[in-house]
Amino acid sequence: VVDYTKETLKSAKANVELQKAAEIAEVRIQGLIEKYDRQAEKLRQTRDDENATFKDRIKANENLGAALKKQNEQMLKQQQIRVDAAKVEYDKLKNDENLIALMREQNELAAIKAQITGLQSEQIQNQTSLENELRDVQNELALEGISQRERELAEVEQQYDELFRLAEKAGQDTIALEQQKA
């Protein structure tokens, strides 16, 4: 009886600690959202500032990707604590209330994953846009200061380069383009 009482008391203390950890995790998640949202927005401002250099804009976007990855890891870790606490409660007493609480926490875990994935997609899309914009500017600058004939040849070369890039991206054969270019 004494061992049973000790184990029951030990289990109750562990459950209380897990519930406290879940409540703290909830508050930490909100803090992480606020912290990383502010940081991410500052990086987006730099990335989207057309007066900044391409180097600075691309670096800001890369830093945004790193910040989103870190945010994802930390938020998932905190939410997993909440899922684990809900699972313990459900395992202890399998009733509808505890099942619903567990399912809510699992849904919140999925929502965090979806939110971060969406933000990461936006960051990746902007990386591609910045690289394309930089390439276009570099091509335009390359055309400046050369003769009209050289310019026409350079523009044709750039057009073929773009056609080759698009054909490869589409998985199409480039032999006909190579013959046409020659």
JOFENPE-V837292 format. One record per backbone hydrogen bond with DSSP energy under -1.0 kcal/mol. CO is the residue of the C=O (numbers start at 1). NH is the residue of the N-H. E is the energy in kcal/mol with one decimal. If there is no record, write none. Layout:
BEGIN
co=CO nh=NH e=E
co=CO nh=NH e=E
END
This chain:
BEGIN
co=1 nh=5 e=-2.4
co=2 nh=6 e=-2.5
co=3 nh=7 e=-2.7
co=4 nh=8 e=-2.5
co=5 nh=9 e=-2.5
co=6 nh=10 e=-2.8
co=7 nh=11 e=-2.7
co=8 nh=12 e=-2.4
co=9 nh=13 e=-2.4
co=10 nh=14 e=-2.2
co=11 nh=15 e=-2.4
co=12 nh=16 e=-2.3
co=13 nh=17 e=-2.6
co=14 nh=18 e=-2.4
co=15 nh=19 e=-2.4
co=16 nh=20 e=-2.4
co=17 nh=21 e=-2.5
co=18 nh=22 e=-2.1
co=19 nh=23 e=-2.2
co=20 nh=24 e=-2.7
co=21 nh=25 e=-2.5
co=22 nh=26 e=-1.9
co=23 nh=27 e=-1.7
co=24 nh=28 e=-2.7
co=25 nh=29 e=-2.7
co=26 nh=30 e=-1.7
co=27 nh=31 e=-2.2
co=28 nh=32 e=-2.9
co=29 nh=33 e=-2.5
co=30 nh=34 e=-2.2
co=31 nh=35 e=-2.8
co=32 nh=36 e=-2.9
co=33 nh=37 e=-2.4
co=34 nh=38 e=-1.9
co=35 nh=39 e=-2.1
co=36 nh=40 e=-3.1
co=37 nh=41 e=-2.3
co=38 nh=42 e=-2.0
co=39 nh=43 e=-1.9
co=40 nh=44 e=-2.5
co=41 nh=45 e=-2.2
co=42 nh=46 e=-1.8
co=43 nh=47 e=-2.7
co=44 nh=48 e=-2.6
co=46 nh=49 e=-1.0
co=49 nh=52 e=-1.6
co=53 nh=57 e=-2.5
co=54 nh=58 e=-3.0
co=55 nh=59 e=-2.3
co=56 nh=60 e=-2.5
co=57 nh=61 e=-2.0
co=58 nh=62 e=-2.3
co=59 nh=63 e=-2.8
co=60 nh=64 e=-2.0
co=61 nh=65 e=-2.0
co=62 nh=66 e=-2.0
co=63 nh=67 e=-2.6
co=64 nh=68 e=-2.6
co=65 nh=69 e=-2.0
co=66 nh=70 e=-2.3
co=67 nh=71 e=-2.8
co=68 nh=72 e=-2.5
co=69 nh=73 e=-2.3
co=70 nh=74 e=-2.6
co=71 nh=75 e=-2.9
co=72 nh=76 e=-2.5
co=73 nh=77 e=-2.0
co=74 nh=78 e=-2.1
co=75 nh=79 e=-2.7
co=76 nh=80 e=-2.3
co=77 nh=81 e=-1.2
co=78 nh=82 e=-1.3
co=79 nh=83 e=-2.3
co=80 nh=84 e=-2.9
co=81 nh=85 e=-2.3
co=82 nh=86 e=-2.2
co=83 nh=87 e=-2.4
co=84 nh=88 e=-2.2
co=85 nh=89 e=-2.1
co=86 nh=90 e=-2.4
co=87 nh=91 e=-3.1
co=88 nh=92 e=-2.1
co=89 nh=93 e=-2.3
co=93 nh=95 e=-2.0
co=95 nh=99 e=-2.2
co=96 nh=100 e=-2.8
co=97 nh=101 e=-2.1
co=98 nh=102 e=-2.3
co=99 nh=103 e=-2.7
co=100 nh=104 e=-2.4
co=101 nh=105 e=-2.0
co=102 nh=106 e=-2.4
co=103 nh=107 e=-2.5
co=104 nh=108 e=-2.3
co=105 nh=109 e=-1.9
co=106 nh=110 e=-2.0
co=107 nh=111 e=-2.4
co=108 nh=112 e=-2.2
co=109 nh=113 e=-1.9
co=110 nh=114 e=-2.4
co=111 nh=115 e=-2.7
co=112 nh=116 e=-2.5
co=113 nh=117 e=-2.3
co=114 nh=118 e=-2.2
co=115 nh=119 e=-2.0
co=116 nh=120 e=-2.7
co=117 nh=121 e=-2.3
co=118 nh=122 e=-1.9
co=119 nh=123 e=-2.0
co=120 nh=124 e=-2.5
co=121 nh=125 e=-2.5
co=122 nh=126 e=-2.1
co=123 nh=127 e=-1.8
co=124 nh=128 e=-2.1
co=125 nh=129 e=-2.2
co=126 nh=130 e=-2.6
co=127 nh=131 e=-2.3
co=128 nh=132 e=-2.4
co=129 nh=133 e=-2.7
co=130 nh=134 e=-2.7
co=131 nh=135 e=-2.3
co=132 nh=136 e=-2.5
co=133 nh=137 e=-2.2
co=134 nh=138 e=-2.8
co=135 nh=139 e=-2.5
co=136 nh=140 e=-2.3
co=137 nh=141 e=-2.7
co=138 nh=142 e=-2.0
co=139 nh=143 e=-1.2
co=143 nh=146 e=-1.1
co=147 nh=151 e=-2.9
co=148 nh=152 e=-2.5
co=149 nh=153 e=-2.3
co=150 nh=154 e=-2.6
co=151 nh=155 e=-2.7
co=152 nh=156 e=-2.2
co=153 nh=157 e=-2.5
co=154 nh=158 e=-2.6
co=155 nh=159 e=-2.5
co=156 nh=160 e=-2.5
co=157 nh=161 e=-2.5
co=158 nh=162 e=-2.3
co=159 nh=163 e=-2.4
co=160 nh=164 e=-3.1
co=161 nh=165 e=-2.3
co=162 nh=166 e=-2.6
co=163 nh=167 e=-2.8
co=164 nh=168 e=-2.7
co=165 nh=169 e=-2.2
co=166 nh=170 e=-2.1
co=167 nh=172 e=-3.0
co=174 nh=178 e=-2.5
co=175 nh=179 e=-2.3
co=176 nh=180 e=-2.4
co=177 nh=181 e=-2.8
co=178 nh=182 e=-2.0
END
